[in-house]
Every structure is written in structure tokens, then in C-alpha cells.
Amino acid sequence: MFTNSSKPKSMQHAVTCLWLSTGLAAAMTVLYVVGVIATDSVVLTAVTGVITVAVLALVAAKVSSARGWARWLFLVLYVLGSFISVLGVLLAPQVFFALPALSQGSTVLQFLLQTVALVLMFTKASRDWFKTRAVPEASAL
């Protein structure tokens, strides 16, 4: 079905979306840290941004190399993050609308990129690819 080097288009696109999301998170972190976008706490913003970029990069790299645990980790983080974000917008929409336009746009784009990546990671072709690339637990990292 798949050779060791062949990755279905769905996974190629999912990984691309994850790397684009990683790059966007890094760019936004830089914009906050250098003061292009105002923030109340540069240190907190920088630390949060670095952790976000690191987790996204880890997930992108590991999903790209067919590590199933990374796909499930992303699912859990996506569900938790989306729930908190949607709840926040529903309960306090003024907070979202008070953000600079660049931050609003980035938030929406991140949501779209990560949603597309998640859906693509769970298509039949992607699931089959993960199964054919399964590795023993001892070398899963």
C-alpha cells in the first residue's frame, strides 16, 4: 500500500499545515517580544510562545515520521485549546475583539490550519499510513 518513503497526500498536507502553524506562532511571538504588538508581559508572552512553538514543532516532526502518539497528543491539545478558546469567545467576546487585528487574524488562521491538519491526520489514507509505519514501543521516540 505505502512504501517506507511514501506519505499520503493527506499527511503531506497535514504536516505542511502544522509547520505553517509553527511558523506563524514563532512570527507572532517575535512581533510581541520586539514590541510591534503590545503585550502586558513580554516575558510571559515569550515563554508561552517558545513553549507553543516547541510543542508544535515536536508534533509536526513526529507526525511526519509516523509517530502515532504525536497525532493523539495533537488531538488532545487541539480539543482542550479549542474548548478553552471557544468558551472564552462566547463568555467574553469583547476580549477577543479588543485584540489587535493582527492577533485576531493569527488566532483565526491558527485555528483553521490546525483544524485542517487534524482532519487530514485522521483520514483513512493517513490512518493506514500510520499503521504501516508503526514501530515497536521501545523505539517510538
A tleap script that builds the chain and sets N, CA, C and O, in Angstrom:
source leaprc.protein.ff14SB
mol = sequence {
  NMET PHE THR ASN SER SER LYS PRO LYS SER
  MET GLN HIE ALA VAL THR CYS LEU TRP LEU
  SER THR GLY LEU ALA ALA ALA MET THR VAL
  LEU TYR VAL VAL GLY VAL ILE ALA THR ASP
  SER VAL VAL LEU THR ALA VAL THR GLY VAL
  ILE THR VAL ALA VAL LEU ALA LEU VAL ALA
  ALA LYS VAL SER SER ALA ARG GLY TRP ALA
  ARG TRP LEU PHE LEU VAL LEU TYR VAL LEU
  GLY SER PHE ILE SER VAL LEU GLY VAL LEU
  LEU ALA PRO GLN VAL PHE PHE ALA LEU PRO
  ALA LEU SER GLN GLY SER THR VAL LEU GLN
  PHE LEU LEU GLN THR VAL ALA LEU VAL LEU
  MET PHE THR LYS ALA SER ARG ASP TRP PHE
  LYS THR ARG ALA VAL PRO GLU ALA SER ALA
  CLEU
}
set mol.1.N position { 0.820 -1.185 0.000 }
set mol.1.CA position { 0.000 0.000 0.000 }
set mol.1.C position { 0.871 1.258 0.000 }
set mol.1.O position { 0.757 2.081 -0.908 }
set mol.2.N position { 1.738 1.420 1.004 }
set mol.2.CA position { 2.654 2.553 1.059 }
set mol.2.C position { 4.063 2.006 1.191 }
set mol.2.O position { 4.293 1.051 1.932 }
set mol.3.N position { 4.997 2.599 0.486 }
set mol.3.CA position { 6.387 2.221 0.700 }
set mol.3.C position { 6.869 2.980 1.925 }
set mol.3.O position { 6.184 3.874 2.423 }
set mol.4.N position { 8.046 2.620 2.402 }
set mol.4.CA position { 8.576 3.279 3.582 }
set mol.4.C position { 8.699 4.783 3.399 }
set mol.4.O position { 8.543 5.536 4.360 }
set mol.5.N position { 8.975 5.227 2.190 }
set mol.5.CA position { 9.177 6.652 1.989 }
set mol.5.C position { 7.927 7.368 1.494 }
set mol.5.O position { 7.889 8.599 1.488 }
set mol.6.N position { 6.893 6.617 1.075 }
set mol.6.CA position { 5.712 7.297 0.540 }
set mol.6.C position { 4.786 7.726 1.670 }
set mol.6.O position { 4.458 6.954 2.571 }
set mol.7.N position { 4.393 8.945 1.586 }
set mol.7.CA position { 3.494 9.516 2.579 }
set mol.7.C position { 2.259 9.961 1.804 }
set mol.7.O position { 2.393 10.644 0.789 }
set mol.8.N position { 1.067 9.595 2.252 }
set mol.8.CA position { -0.121 10.013 1.503 }
set mol.8.C position { -0.241 11.535 1.457 }
set mol.8.O position { 0.249 12.237 2.341 }
set mol.9.N position { -0.893 12.025 0.424 }
set mol.9.CA position { -1.081 13.474 0.264 }
set mol.9.C position { -1.723 14.082 1.500 }
set mol.9.O position { -1.374 15.191 1.906 }
set mol.10.N position { -2.658 13.359 2.095 }
set mol.10.CA position { -3.326 13.889 3.289 }
set mol.10.C position { -2.318 14.183 4.390 }
set mol.10.O position { -2.427 15.198 5.078 }
set mol.11.N position { -1.334 13.300 4.562 }
set mol.11.CA position { -0.323 13.527 5.595 }
set mol.11.C position { 0.667 14.610 5.181 }
set mol.11.O position { 1.123 15.386 6.020 }
set mol.12.N position { 0.997 14.667 3.911 }
set mol.12.CA position { 1.883 15.736 3.438 }
set mol.12.C position { 1.246 17.097 3.726 }
set mol.12.O position { 1.913 18.016 4.200 }
set mol.13.N position { -0.048 17.212 3.436 }
set mol.13.CA position { -0.746 18.480 3.681 }
set mol.13.C position { -0.905 18.756 5.176 }
set mol.13.O position { -0.782 19.901 5.612 }
set mol.14.N position { -1.176 17.716 5.958 }
set mol.14.CA position { -1.319 17.889 7.404 }
set mol.14.C position { -0.018 18.411 8.007 }
set mol.14.O position { -0.024 19.340 8.816 }
set mol.15.N position { 1.089 17.808 7.606 }
set mol.15.CA position { 2.395 18.225 8.124 }
set mol.15.C position { 2.711 19.657 7.684 }
set mol.15.O position { 3.255 20.443 8.459 }
set mol.16.N position { 2.373 19.985 6.454 }
set mol.16.CA position { 2.577 21.359 5.974 }
set mol.16.C position { 1.781 22.347 6.828 }
set mol.16.O position { 2.295 23.397 7.213 }
set mol.17.N position { 0.526 22.006 7.122 }
set mol.17.CA position { -0.294 22.878 7.974 }
set mol.17.C position { 0.314 23.036 9.359 }
set mol.17.O position { 0.304 24.130 9.923 }
set mol.18.N position { 0.844 21.948 9.909 }
set mol.18.CA position { 1.469 22.024 11.235 }
set mol.18.C position { 2.714 22.906 11.214 }
set mol.18.O position { 2.930 23.696 12.133 }
set mol.19.N position { 3.538 22.776 10.165 }
set mol.19.CA position { 4.733 23.621 10.082 }
set mol.19.C position { 4.360 25.087 9.848 }
set mol.19.O position { 5.014 25.983 10.382 }
set mol.20.N position { 3.319 25.339 9.059 }
set mol.20.CA position { 2.857 26.720 8.870 }
set mol.20.C position { 2.352 27.298 10.192 }
set mol.20.O position { 2.604 28.462 10.505 }
set mol.21.N position { 1.645 26.484 10.956 }
set mol.21.CA position { 1.164 26.899 12.270 }
set mol.21.C position { 2.337 27.202 13.202 }
set mol.21.O position { 2.308 28.172 13.959 }
set mol.22.N position { 3.356 26.369 13.138 }
set mol.22.CA position { 4.563 26.585 13.951 }
set mol.22.C position { 5.230 27.906 13.572 }
set mol.22.O position { 5.599 28.695 14.442 }
set mol.23.N position { 5.380 28.137 12.278 }
set mol.23.CA position { 5.993 29.375 11.808 }
set mol.23.C position { 5.193 30.600 12.193 }
set mol.23.O position { 5.761 31.619 12.586 }
set mol.24.N position { 3.879 30.509 12.085 }
set mol.24.CA position { 3.022 31.626 12.470 }
set mol.24.C position { 3.141 31.917 13.961 }
set mol.24.O position { 3.206 33.077 14.369 }
set mol.25.N position { 3.169 30.868 14.770 }
set mol.25.CA position { 3.337 31.051 16.222 }
set mol.25.C position { 4.677 31.709 16.533 }
set mol.25.O position { 4.758 32.581 17.398 }
set mol.26.N position { 5.718 31.294 15.833 }
set mol.26.CA position { 7.045 31.891 16.051 }
set mol.26.C position { 7.044 33.357 15.631 }
set mol.26.O position { 7.564 34.211 16.350 }
set mol.27.N position { 6.463 33.650 14.474 }
set mol.27.CA position { 6.424 35.030 13.987 }
set mol.27.C position { 5.638 35.929 14.942 }
set mol.27.O position { 6.066 37.044 15.240 }
set mol.28.N position { 4.511 35.456 15.413 }
set mol.28.CA position { 3.705 36.262 16.342 }
set mol.28.C position { 4.443 36.473 17.656 }
set mol.28.O position { 4.375 37.556 18.237 }
set mol.29.N position { 5.142 35.460 18.124 }
set mol.29.CA position { 5.920 35.608 19.355 }
set mol.29.C position { 6.973 36.694 19.179 }
set mol.29.O position { 7.146 37.541 20.056 }
set mol.30.N position { 7.669 36.674 18.062 }
set mol.30.CA position { 8.685 37.702 17.788 }
set mol.30.C position { 8.043 39.085 17.744 }
set mol.30.O position { 8.580 40.033 18.317 }
set mol.31.N position { 6.908 39.210 17.074 }
set mol.31.CA position { 6.233 40.511 16.980 }
set mol.31.C position { 5.834 41.043 18.354 }
set mol.31.O position { 5.922 42.246 18.601 }
set mol.32.N position { 5.404 40.173 19.232 }
set mol.32.CA position { 5.084 40.586 20.596 }
set mol.32.C position { 6.351 40.978 21.364 }
set mol.32.O position { 6.386 42.015 22.026 }
set mol.33.N position { 7.375 40.154 21.270 }
set mol.33.CA position { 8.597 40.386 22.054 }
set mol.33.C position { 9.308 41.676 21.631 }
set mol.33.O position { 9.823 42.405 22.479 }
set mol.34.N position { 9.338 41.959 20.333 }
set mol.34.CA position { 10.030 43.178 19.881 }
set mol.34.C position { 9.157 44.420 19.990 }
set mol.34.O position { 9.617 45.527 19.710 }
set mol.35.N position { 7.906 44.247 20.391 }
set mol.35.CA position { 7.049 45.396 20.651 }
set mol.35.C position { 6.198 45.869 19.484 }
set mol.35.O position { 5.542 46.907 19.584 }
set mol.36.N position { 6.194 45.131 18.381 }
set mol.36.CA position { 5.331 45.511 17.256 }
set mol.36.C position { 3.868 45.380 17.669 }
set mol.36.O position { 3.025 46.185 17.274 }
set mol.37.N position { 3.582 44.359 18.463 }
set mol.37.CA position { 2.251 44.180 19.045 }
set mol.37.C position { 2.409 44.323 20.553 }
set mol.37.O position { 3.272 43.688 21.159 }
set mol.38.N position { 1.571 45.158 21.151 }
set mol.38.CA position { 1.675 45.422 22.590 }
set mol.38.C position { 1.236 44.205 23.403 }
set mol.38.O position { 0.316 43.477 23.029 }
set mol.39.N position { 1.922 44.013 24.522 }
set mol.39.CA position { 1.566 42.946 25.460 }
set mol.39.C position { 1.833 43.441 26.879 }
set mol.39.O position { 2.706 44.279 27.101 }
set mol.40.N position { 1.075 42.916 27.828 }
set mol.40.CA position { 1.258 43.315 29.225 }
set mol.40.C position { 2.526 42.719 29.823 }
set mol.40.O position { 3.146 43.331 30.694 }
set mol.41.N position { 2.914 41.543 29.371 }
set mol.41.CA position { 4.087 40.873 29.920 }
set mol.41.C position { 4.901 40.238 28.795 }
set mol.41.O position { 4.536 39.196 28.252 }
set mol.42.N position { 6.003 40.887 28.464 }
set mol.42.CA position { 6.862 40.367 27.398 }
set mol.42.C position { 7.439 39.011 27.792 }
set mol.42.O position { 7.522 38.108 26.960 }
set mol.43.N position { 7.836 38.863 29.046 }
set mol.43.CA position { 8.442 37.602 29.495 }
set mol.43.C position { 7.438 36.458 29.404 }
set mol.43.O position { 7.755 35.396 28.867 }
set mol.44.N position { 6.234 36.664 29.922 }
set mol.44.CA position { 5.213 35.621 29.862 }
set mol.44.C position { 4.856 35.288 28.411 }
set mol.44.O position { 4.690 34.121 28.055 }
set mol.45.N position { 4.742 36.312 27.592 }
set mol.45.CA position { 4.442 36.106 26.180 }
set mol.45.C position { 5.561 35.327 25.496 }
set mol.45.O position { 5.290 34.429 24.700 }
set mol.46.N position { 6.803 35.659 25.796 }
set mol.46.CA position { 7.942 34.969 25.190 }
set mol.46.C position { 7.988 33.502 25.622 }
set mol.46.O position { 8.180 32.612 24.794 }
set mol.47.N position { 7.814 33.259 26.907 }
set mol.47.CA position { 7.859 31.881 27.422 }
set mol.47.C position { 6.714 31.065 26.816 }
set mol.47.O position { 6.926 29.944 26.354 }
set mol.48.N position { 5.515 31.622 26.817 }
set mol.48.CA position { 4.364 30.927 26.231 }
set mol.48.C position { 4.598 30.654 24.750 }
set mol.48.O position { 4.304 29.564 24.258 }
set mol.49.N position { 5.125 31.644 24.047 }
set mol.49.CA position { 5.393 31.487 22.621 }
set mol.49.C position { 6.427 30.420 22.335 }
set mol.49.O position { 6.250 29.613 21.423 }
set mol.50.N position { 7.503 30.404 23.104 }
set mol.50.CA position { 8.558 29.404 22.895 }
set mol.50.C position { 8.026 27.998 23.166 }
set mol.50.O position { 8.323 27.067 22.418 }
set mol.51.N position { 7.247 27.844 24.226 }
set mol.51.CA position { 6.675 26.524 24.531 }
set mol.51.C position { 5.718 26.098 23.420 }
set mol.51.O position { 5.734 24.943 22.993 }
set mol.52.N position { 4.891 27.022 22.956 }
set mol.52.CA position { 3.946 26.716 21.876 }
set mol.52.C position { 4.685 26.285 20.618 }
set mol.52.O position { 4.332 25.279 20.003 }
set mol.53.N position { 5.704 27.039 20.235 }
set mol.53.CA position { 6.480 26.709 19.039 }
set mol.53.C position { 7.167 25.355 19.206 }
set mol.53.O position { 7.194 24.553 18.273 }
set mol.54.N position { 7.718 25.101 20.382 }
set mol.54.CA position { 8.407 23.828 20.614 }
set mol.54.C position { 7.442 22.643 20.511 }
set mol.54.O position { 7.770 21.628 19.897 }
set mol.55.N position { 6.267 22.769 21.103 }
set mol.55.CA position { 5.291 21.674 21.060 }
set mol.55.C position { 4.799 21.458 19.630 }
set mol.55.O position { 4.707 20.319 19.173 }
set mol.56.N position { 4.483 22.541 18.924 }
set mol.56.CA position { 4.032 22.406 17.533 }
set mol.56.C position { 5.117 21.778 16.658 }
set mol.56.O position { 4.828 20.923 15.820 }
set mol.57.N position { 6.357 22.201 16.853 }
set mol.57.CA position { 7.462 21.643 16.058 }
set mol.57.C position { 7.651 20.161 16.370 }
set mol.57.O position { 7.862 19.358 15.461 }
set mol.58.N position { 7.578 19.799 17.631 }
set mol.58.CA position { 7.694 18.395 18.021 }
set mol.58.C position { 6.589 17.565 17.370 }
set mol.58.O position { 6.849 16.508 16.795 }
set mol.59.N position { 5.362 18.054 17.465 }
set mol.59.CA position { 4.233 17.323 16.875 }
set mol.59.C position { 4.412 17.212 15.363 }
set mol.59.O position { 4.219 16.137 14.795 }
set mol.60.N position { 4.779 18.306 14.710 }
set mol.60.CA position { 4.957 18.278 13.247 }
set mol.60.C position { 6.033 17.271 12.850 }
set mol.60.O position { 5.840 16.480 11.926 }
set mol.61.N position { 7.162 17.303 13.551 }
set mol.61.CA position { 8.263 16.392 13.217 }
set mol.61.C position { 7.883 14.937 13.470 }
set mol.61.O position { 8.158 14.068 12.642 }
set mol.62.N position { 7.259 14.673 14.596 }
set mol.62.CA position { 6.935 13.291 14.945 }
set mol.62.C position { 5.770 12.744 14.123 }
set mol.62.O position { 5.768 11.569 13.757 }
set mol.63.N position { 4.790 13.582 13.834 }
set mol.63.CA position { 3.695 13.142 12.962 }
set mol.63.C position { 4.250 12.852 11.577 }
set mol.63.O position { 3.846 11.886 10.930 }
set mol.64.N position { 5.170 13.685 11.126 }
set mol.64.CA position { 5.779 13.490 9.810 }
set mol.64.C position { 6.525 12.165 9.718 }
set mol.64.O position { 6.612 11.572 8.643 }
set mol.65.N position { 7.065 11.697 10.850 }
set mol.65.CA position { 7.764 10.420 10.847 }
set mol.65.C position { 6.885 9.286 11.379 }
set mol.65.O position { 7.378 8.257 11.840 }
set mol.66.N position { 5.569 9.505 11.303 }
set mol.66.CA position { 4.559 8.480 11.591 }
set mol.66.C position { 4.526 8.001 13.037 }
set mol.66.O position { 4.265 6.827 13.296 }
set mol.67.N position { 4.781 8.877 13.953 }
set mol.67.CA position { 4.658 8.519 15.368 }
set mol.67.C position { 3.215 8.764 15.791 }
set mol.67.O position { 2.787 9.907 15.952 }
set mol.68.N position { 2.483 7.688 15.968 }
set mol.68.CA position { 1.063 7.785 16.282 }
set mol.68.C position { 0.772 8.550 17.554 }
set mol.68.O position { -0.241 9.244 17.635 }
set mol.69.N position { 1.642 8.441 18.555 }
set mol.69.CA position { 1.406 9.144 19.807 }
set mol.69.C position { 1.338 10.653 19.593 }
set mol.69.O position { 0.609 11.345 20.304 }
set mol.70.N position { 2.086 11.166 18.626 }
set mol.70.CA position { 2.091 12.608 18.367 }
set mol.70.C position { 0.757 13.054 17.786 }
set mol.70.O position { 0.280 14.152 18.074 }
set mol.71.N position { 0.165 12.205 16.974 }
set mol.71.CA position { -1.154 12.506 16.407 }
set mol.71.C position { -2.189 12.591 17.521 }
set mol.71.O position { -3.029 13.490 17.529 }
set mol.72.N position { -2.123 11.651 18.461 }
set mol.72.CA position { -3.077 11.656 19.570 }
set mol.72.C position { -2.807 12.805 20.535 }
set mol.72.O position { -3.745 13.394 21.072 }
set mol.73.N position { -1.538 13.132 20.761 }
set mol.73.CA position { -1.200 14.290 21.590 }
set mol.73.C position { -1.783 15.556 20.974 }
set mol.73.O position { -2.367 16.381 21.677 }
set mol.74.N position { -1.624 15.710 19.657 }
set mol.74.CA position { -2.165 16.880 18.990 }
set mol.74.C position { -3.691 16.927 19.124 }
set mol.74.O position { -4.260 17.997 19.344 }
set mol.75.N position { -4.341 15.794 18.996 }
set mol.75.CA position { -5.797 15.748 19.148 }
set mol.75.C position { -6.210 16.258 20.529 }
set mol.75.O position { -7.123 17.077 20.640 }
set mol.76.N position { -5.548 15.782 21.571 }
set mol.76.CA position { -5.879 16.193 22.939 }
set mol.76.C position { -5.632 17.693 23.111 }
set mol.76.O position { -6.484 18.405 23.642 }
set mol.77.N position { -4.473 18.171 22.665 }
set mol.77.CA position { -4.168 19.601 22.794 }
set mol.77.C position { -5.138 20.453 21.988 }
set mol.77.O position { -5.551 21.522 22.439 }
set mol.78.N position { -5.501 19.988 20.803 }
set mol.78.CA position { -6.438 20.714 19.951 }
set mol.78.C position { -7.809 20.822 20.634 }
set mol.78.O position { -8.399 21.901 20.686 }
set mol.79.N position { -8.304 19.707 21.149 }
set mol.79.CA position { -9.619 19.708 21.790 }
set mol.79.C position { -9.616 20.626 23.011 }
set mol.79.O position { -10.526 21.438 23.182 }
set mol.80.N position { -8.604 20.499 23.854 }
set mol.80.CA position { -8.530 21.354 25.045 }
set mol.80.C position { -8.397 22.829 24.667 }
set mol.80.O position { -9.112 23.679 25.197 }
set mol.81.N position { -7.479 23.125 23.751 }
set mol.81.CA position { -7.257 24.511 23.345 }
set mol.81.C position { -8.465 25.117 22.664 }
set mol.81.O position { -8.808 26.272 22.916 }
set mol.82.N position { -9.111 24.351 21.807 }
set mol.82.CA position { -10.294 24.857 21.106 }
set mol.82.C position { -11.443 25.094 22.077 }
set mol.82.O position { -12.153 26.095 21.983 }
set mol.83.N position { -11.618 24.164 23.007 }
set mol.83.CA position { -12.686 24.319 24.002 }
set mol.83.C position { -12.479 25.592 24.811 }
set mol.83.O position { -13.411 26.376 24.991 }
set mol.84.N position { -11.269 25.798 25.294 }
set mol.84.CA position { -10.973 26.982 26.099 }
set mol.84.C position { -11.147 28.251 25.269 }
set mol.84.O position { -11.707 29.236 25.751 }
set mol.85.N position { -10.675 28.232 24.038 }
set mol.85.CA position { -10.779 29.415 23.172 }
set mol.85.C position { -12.227 29.744 22.838 }
set mol.85.O position { -12.649 30.894 22.954 }
set mol.86.N position { -12.982 28.741 22.426 }
set mol.86.CA position { -14.390 28.971 22.074 }
set mol.86.C position { -15.171 29.434 23.299 }
set mol.86.O position { -15.985 30.353 23.211 }
set mol.87.N position { -14.925 28.805 24.423 }
set mol.87.CA position { -15.594 29.205 25.658 }
set mol.87.C position { -15.258 30.661 25.997 }
set mol.87.O position { -16.135 31.438 26.375 }
set mol.88.N position { -13.995 31.014 25.858 }
set mol.88.CA position { -13.578 32.388 26.129 }
set mol.88.C position { -14.259 33.392 25.218 }
set mol.88.O position { -14.695 34.450 25.671 }
set mol.89.N position { -14.352 33.068 23.939 }
set mol.89.CA position { -15.000 33.985 22.983 }
set mol.89.C position { -16.499 34.090 23.274 }
set mol.89.O position { -17.083 35.168 23.167 }
set mol.90.N position { -17.116 32.963 23.642 }
set mol.90.CA position { -18.548 33.002 23.945 }
set mol.90.C position { -18.850 33.766 25.230 }
set mol.90.O position { -19.828 34.509 25.302 }
set mol.91.N position { -18.006 33.579 26.241 }
set mol.91.CA position { -18.253 34.225 27.531 }
set mol.91.C position { -17.787 35.679 27.576 }
set mol.91.O position { -18.367 36.503 28.282 }
set mol.92.N position { -16.746 35.984 26.823 }
set mol.92.CA position { -16.207 37.346 26.846 }
set mol.92.C position { -15.727 37.756 25.451 }
set mol.92.O position { -14.526 37.920 25.232 }
set mol.93.N position { -16.648 37.920 24.520 }
set mol.93.CA position { -16.249 38.251 23.145 }
set mol.93.C position { -15.485 39.566 23.057 }
set mol.93.O position { -14.673 39.751 22.151 }
set mol.94.N position { -15.736 40.471 23.982 }
set mol.94.CA position { -15.053 41.763 23.957 }
set mol.94.C position { -13.541 41.615 24.113 }
set mol.94.O position { -12.781 42.452 23.624 }
set mol.95.N position { -13.107 40.566 24.786 }
set mol.95.CA position { -11.669 40.332 24.950 }
set mol.95.C position { -11.040 40.002 23.595 }
set mol.95.O position { -9.996 40.550 23.242 }
set mol.96.N position { -11.678 39.105 22.836 }
set mol.96.CA position { -11.162 38.767 21.512 }
set mol.96.C position { -11.176 39.990 20.599 }
set mol.96.O position { -10.198 40.262 19.903 }
set mol.97.N position { -12.284 40.725 20.604 }
set mol.97.CA position { -12.405 41.872 19.706 }
set mol.97.C position { -11.541 43.051 20.124 }
set mol.97.O position { -11.334 43.975 19.338 }
set mol.98.N position { -11.034 43.031 21.353 }
set mol.98.CA position { -10.118 44.080 21.809 }
set mol.98.C position { -8.680 43.800 21.369 }
set mol.98.O position { -7.824 44.681 21.443 }
set mol.99.N position { -8.417 42.579 20.915 }
set mol.99.CA position { -7.069 42.239 20.437 }
set mol.99.C position { -6.758 43.034 19.173 }
set mol.99.O position { -7.665 43.395 18.423 }
set mol.100.N position { -5.480 43.306 18.939 }
set mol.100.CA position { -5.109 43.935 17.664 }
set mol.100.C position { -5.545 43.040 16.500 }
set mol.100.O position { -5.609 41.818 16.638 }
set mol.101.N position { -5.838 43.648 15.370 }
set mol.101.CA position { -6.315 42.907 14.195 }
set mol.101.C position { -5.352 41.788 13.814 }
set mol.101.O position { -5.786 40.706 13.418 }
set mol.102.N position { -4.051 42.037 13.930 }
set mol.102.CA position { -3.059 41.016 13.590 }
set mol.102.C position { -3.197 39.783 14.490 }
set mol.102.O position { -3.069 38.651 14.025 }
set mol.103.N position { -3.453 40.009 15.759 }
set mol.103.CA position { -3.636 38.900 16.699 }
set mol.103.C position { -4.931 38.150 16.415 }
set mol.103.O position { -4.964 36.921 16.478 }
set mol.104.N position { -5.984 38.874 16.105 }
set mol.104.CA position { -7.250 38.232 15.748 }
set mol.104.C position { -7.065 37.365 14.503 }
set mol.104.O position { -7.491 36.210 14.470 }
set mol.105.N position { -6.433 37.929 13.493 }
set mol.105.CA position { -6.202 37.188 12.254 }
set mol.105.C position { -5.348 35.956 12.479 }
set mol.105.O position { -5.626 34.889 11.932 }
set mol.106.N position { -4.309 36.106 13.287 }
set mol.106.CA position { -3.431 34.985 13.599 }
set mol.106.C position { -4.201 33.877 14.323 }
set mol.106.O position { -4.023 32.695 14.030 }
set mol.107.N position { -5.041 34.264 15.254 }
set mol.107.CA position { -5.832 33.293 16.010 }
set mol.107.C position { -6.747 32.496 15.080 }
set mol.107.O position { -6.827 31.272 15.179 }
set mol.108.N position { -7.428 33.188 14.189 }
set mol.108.CA position { -8.336 32.522 13.256 }
set mol.108.C position { -7.537 31.626 12.304 }
set mol.108.O position { -7.937 30.492 12.039 }
set mol.109.N position { -6.418 32.127 11.792 }
set mol.109.CA position { -5.593 31.340 10.871 }
set mol.109.C position { -5.020 30.102 11.565 }
set mol.109.O position { -4.984 29.021 10.976 }
set mol.110.N position { -4.572 30.259 12.816 }
set mol.110.CA position { -4.080 29.101 13.578 }
set mol.110.C position { -5.171 28.052 13.726 }
set mol.110.O position { -4.929 26.859 13.542 }
set mol.111.N position { -6.374 28.507 14.060 }
set mol.111.CA position { -7.494 27.580 14.222 }
set mol.111.C position { -7.757 26.835 12.918 }
set mol.111.O position { -7.959 25.621 12.930 }
set mol.112.N position { -7.757 27.542 11.808 }
set mol.112.CA position { -8.006 26.907 10.512 }
set mol.112.C position { -6.897 25.920 10.140 }
set mol.112.O position { -7.179 24.792 9.737 }
set mol.113.N position { -5.638 26.344 10.273 }
set mol.113.CA position { -4.517 25.459 9.939 }
set mol.113.C position { -4.530 24.186 10.779 }
set mol.113.O position { -4.340 23.086 10.261 }
set mol.114.N position { -4.753 24.348 12.068 }
set mol.114.CA position { -4.724 23.192 12.958 }
set mol.114.C position { -5.942 22.297 12.774 }
set mol.114.O position { -5.844 21.081 12.940 }
set mol.115.N position { -7.085 22.879 12.435 }
set mol.115.CA position { -8.272 22.069 12.156 }
set mol.115.C position { -8.055 21.231 10.904 }
set mol.115.O position { -8.349 20.036 10.891 }
set mol.116.N position { -7.541 21.856 9.858 }
set mol.116.CA position { -7.260 21.123 8.618 }
set mol.116.C position { -6.248 20.013 8.884 }
set mol.116.O position { -6.433 18.884 8.431 }
set mol.117.N position { -5.182 20.327 9.615 }
set mol.117.CA position { -4.167 19.312 9.933 }
set mol.117.C position { -4.781 18.137 10.681 }
set mol.117.O position { -4.514 16.979 10.361 }
set mol.118.N position { -5.598 18.440 11.668 }
set mol.118.CA position { -6.209 17.380 12.468 }
set mol.118.C position { -7.114 16.490 11.622 }
set mol.118.O position { -7.037 15.264 11.708 }
set mol.119.N position { -7.953 17.090 10.822 }
set mol.119.CA position { -8.854 16.305 9.967 }
set mol.119.C position { -8.038 15.425 9.023 }
set mol.119.O position { -8.336 14.242 8.858 }
set mol.120.N position { -7.013 16.001 8.406 }
set mol.120.CA position { -6.193 15.241 7.458 }
set mol.120.C position { -5.440 14.093 8.125 }
set mol.120.O position { -5.217 13.054 7.503 }
set mol.121.N position { -5.049 14.273 9.386 }
set mol.121.CA position { -4.320 13.220 10.101 }
set mol.121.C position { -5.183 11.993 10.391 }
set mol.121.O position { -4.660 10.913 10.666 }
set mol.122.N position { -6.508 12.161 10.329 }
set mol.122.CA position { -7.391 11.060 10.663 }
set mol.122.C position { -8.189 10.551 9.461 }
set mol.122.O position { -9.179 9.839 9.631 }
set mol.123.N position { -7.763 10.914 8.246 }
set mol.123.CA position { -8.400 10.327 7.058 }
set mol.123.C position { -7.989 8.857 6.974 }
set mol.123.O position { -7.042 8.427 7.633 }
set mol.124.N position { -8.707 8.103 6.164 }
set mol.124.CA position { -8.392 6.674 6.024 }
set mol.124.C position { -6.970 6.470 5.525 }
set mol.124.O position { -6.249 5.619 6.044 }
set mol.125.N position { -6.558 7.245 4.519 }
set mol.125.CA position { -5.201 7.098 3.983 }
set mol.125.C position { -4.155 7.369 5.062 }
set mol.125.O position { -3.149 6.666 5.153 }
set mol.126.N position { -4.399 8.385 5.871 }
set mol.126.CA position { -3.448 8.709 6.944 }
set mol.126.C position { -3.426 7.623 8.006 }
set mol.126.O position { -2.358 7.216 8.464 }
set mol.127.N position { -4.603 7.154 8.398 }
set mol.127.CA position { -4.657 6.080 9.408 }
set mol.127.C position { -3.921 4.849 8.911 }
set mol.127.O position { -3.162 4.229 9.656 }
set mol.128.N position { -4.144 4.494 7.648 }
set mol.128.CA position { -3.458 3.328 7.071 }
set mol.128.C position { -1.951 3.532 7.063 }
set mol.128.O position { -1.195 2.603 7.346 }
set mol.129.N position { -1.516 4.737 6.741 }
set mol.129.CA position { -0.087 5.039 6.707 }
set mol.129.C position { 0.528 4.906 8.098 }
set mol.129.O position { 1.618 4.354 8.243 }
set mol.130.N position { -0.158 5.402 9.110 }
set mol.130.CA position { 0.341 5.260 10.477 }
set mol.130.C position { 0.448 3.785 10.854 }
set mol.130.O position { 1.406 3.383 11.513 }
set mol.131.N position { -0.523 2.982 10.443 }
set mol.131.CA position { -0.482 1.543 10.761 }
set mol.131.C position { 0.703 0.860 10.092 }
set mol.131.O position { 1.368 0.026 10.706 }
set mol.132.N position { 0.973 1.210 8.830 }
set mol.132.CA position { 2.079 0.555 8.118 }
set mol.132.C position { 3.431 1.013 8.632 }
set mol.132.O position { 4.433 0.320 8.454 }
set mol.133.N position { 3.467 2.159 9.260 }
set mol.133.CA position { 4.722 2.720 9.764 }
set mol.133.C position { 4.909 2.494 11.244 }
set mol.133.O position { 5.865 3.001 11.830 }
set mol.134.N position { 4.013 1.738 11.865 }
set mol.134.CA position { 4.090 1.501 13.309 }
set mol.134.C position { 5.447 0.923 13.689 }
set mol.134.O position { 5.991 0.056 13.003 }
set mol.135.N position { 5.975 1.425 14.795 }
set mol.135.CA position { 7.280 0.952 15.289 }
set mol.135.C position { 7.071 0.373 16.675 }
set mol.135.O position { 6.103 0.713 17.355 }
set mol.136.N position { 7.969 -0.495 17.094 }
set mol.136.CA position { 7.873 -1.036 18.466 }
set mol.136.C position { 7.933 0.095 19.489 }
set mol.136.O position { 8.602 1.105 19.272 }
set mol.137.N position { 7.231 -0.082 20.600 }
set mol.137.CA position { 7.153 0.933 21.651 }
set mol.137.C position { 8.528 1.407 22.142 }
set mol.137.O position { 8.694 2.594 22.424 }
set mol.138.N position { 9.492 0.529 22.247 }
set mol.138.CA position { 10.804 0.899 22.774 }
set mol.138.C position { 11.487 1.958 21.916 }
set mol.138.O position { 12.270 2.751 22.440 }
set mol.139.N position { 11.216 1.994 20.617 }
set mol.139.CA position { 11.863 2.970 19.764 }
set mol.139.C position { 10.889 4.009 19.221 }
set mol.139.O position { 11.147 4.614 18.180 }
set mol.140.N position { 9.779 4.219 19.912 }
set mol.140.CA position { 8.727 5.136 19.450 }
set mol.140.C position { 9.174 6.587 19.453 }
set mol.140.O position { 8.566 7.400 18.757 }
set mol.141.N position { 10.171 6.938 20.176 }
set mol.141.CA position { 10.643 8.326 20.207 }
set mol.141.C position { 11.757 8.476 19.218 }
set mol.141.O position { 12.310 9.567 19.072 }
savepdb mol mol.pdb
quit
